[in-house]
Amino acid sequence: MPEGNSKSNKTAVIIGAGPAGLTAAYELLDKTDITPVVFEATSEIGGISRTVNYKGNRIDIGGHRFFSKSDRVMCFWQDIFPLQGKPARDDIALGRYVPLSDKPDAPDPQETDKVILMRNRISRIFYARRFFDYPITLSRRTISNLGLARMIKIALSYFKARLLPVKKEKSLEHFLINRFGKELYSTFFKDYTQKVWGVPCNEIKPEWGAQRIKGLSVSSAVFQAARNIFAKDTSLEQKKTETTLIRQFMYPKLGPGQFWEELAGIIKSKGGKLYLRNKVTGLKYHNNTVTAAEIKEQDTGRIKTIKGDYYFSTMPVKDLISAMGPSVPAEVREVAAGLVYRDFITVGLLLRELRIKNQTKTKTINNIVPDNWIYVQERDVKIGRLQIFNNWSPYMVKDENNIWIGLEYFCTEGDKLWNKSDDELKNLAINELEKIDIIDKTKVIDSVVIRSPKTYPAYFGSYENFDVIRNFADDFENLFLVGRNGMHRYNNQDHSMLTAMTAVENIAAGIKTKDNIWDVNTELQYHEEK
């Protein structure tokens, strides 16, 4: 493995210090003699996979389960953060069994922070002031909550969809109806998806469903439930389980950002360079080669020009094409300008207690509900999801007697929700949770607001013509688009990592085509629900 200064004096300019950018930097140091130079526009490591520390209480932006069907990614994570060898704090208190590493030097999470935990996966839907399994199952509770008459309608609608499917899926609505039936789609998908994206399902391309829930359907959920009766897959890899149905996942003790901060430190120790608050504002090119990047130092306003042999971009495609200047073909600029993003607001609330009670068989500290997150599908509130950080890791909460939650709001930068003041957003969050009987506002101790722009690349707007941008970018031999925003794909961190790994492999092997990078997350085994 090359360490220190590269022998070839070749450099790779990497735009963004999120999962894809940092993975690319690490892989370059591990597999080539190219020195990575990473530029991050913000002061934070990890992109949307960062962890925000607010007065000792940690927020995971969006929720990041460390699970993948890729053995390579699973091993990568564990090489950096070894799996726990002894129980975590809440496992000890509850007498709860979790799979532990059998390595003699496996870390004890009570003694060290550099450790990855095994956590139970529990997510539910909150609809009509009741809890439903997620994904929806044909359980006694589901039938009781919906009523027998509605369940019959759902069943008939599903069988109709299977017998007479929409033959050519032109929208996400078609995709979902074909897999769940119109009645179940109308109940649990239609309104919630519009809350997330801001447009109806019939205006979203079916590719979103193909990437996010491609292996899930009523039949797969029923089959998995039946199989679990006889033999539950408790292995770490859970190869036989659809990713949306996994029962456990790995998680860094102090949240996902802890992992990426550690990796950034390793990269610097091996000779890589990392500059925070340095924003790429321009990209110069000649013929089919990128020649330099213009960087603005956020603190001083100084503009500098950095030359590299290779360029990895994780910045939003819209911004990348804009940074390449007016010489970009008009058609490419037009498609890039029409790309749409959804933005994200997290409101953290610190509470003494929740109003909703734990009525499951799962034991928890202080008997709080056991969910990692809850999908809020009530039509009379704007909140989309609710995270309970105590259940992600007990070490995310400064005082284990308090409850630390994150309310997730989907919006568009510049709209009414995004432009609300922090105080207005805090009041909105508190009032909405009280309205749907999840909290009592008198139990709120503290709160914080975090805005995350361009969190979700959208599958509408000019997306149907995205190949115009892809073909233009792929013609540059030394430019690699990787990661979620870099490729305008709704990838999770494992997919983002795999795109970076594949790009570095191409460089090392002299492979010119970019097709294998774009193929990541088009096959079932790479899918991961978040």
Secondary structure, DSSP 8 states (H G I E B T S, - for coil): ---SS-SS--EEEEE--SHHHHHHHHHHHHHSS-EEEEEESSS-SSGGG-EEEETTEEEESS---B--S-HHHHHHHHHHS-B-SS--HHHHHHT--------TT---TTT-SS-EEEEE--EEEEETTEEEESS----HHHHHHH-HHHHHHHHHHHHHHHHS--SS--SHHHHHHHHH-HHHHHHHTHHHHHHHHSS-GGGS-THHHHHHSTT--HHHHHHHHHHHHH----SSS-TTS-GGG-SEEEEETT-HHHHHHHHHHHHHHTT-EEEESEEEEEEEEETTEEEEEEEEETTT--EEEE--SEEEE-S-HHHHHHHT-TTS-HHHHHHHHTEEEEEEEEEEEEES--SS---SS---GGG----SEEEE--TT----EEEEHHHH-GGGSSSTTSEEEEEEEEE-TTSTTTTS-HHHHHHHHHHHHHHTTS--GGGEEEEEEEEEEEEEEEEEETGGGTHHHHHHHHT-TTEEE-SHHHHT----HHHHHHHHHHHHHHHHHT----HHHHTTTSSGGG----
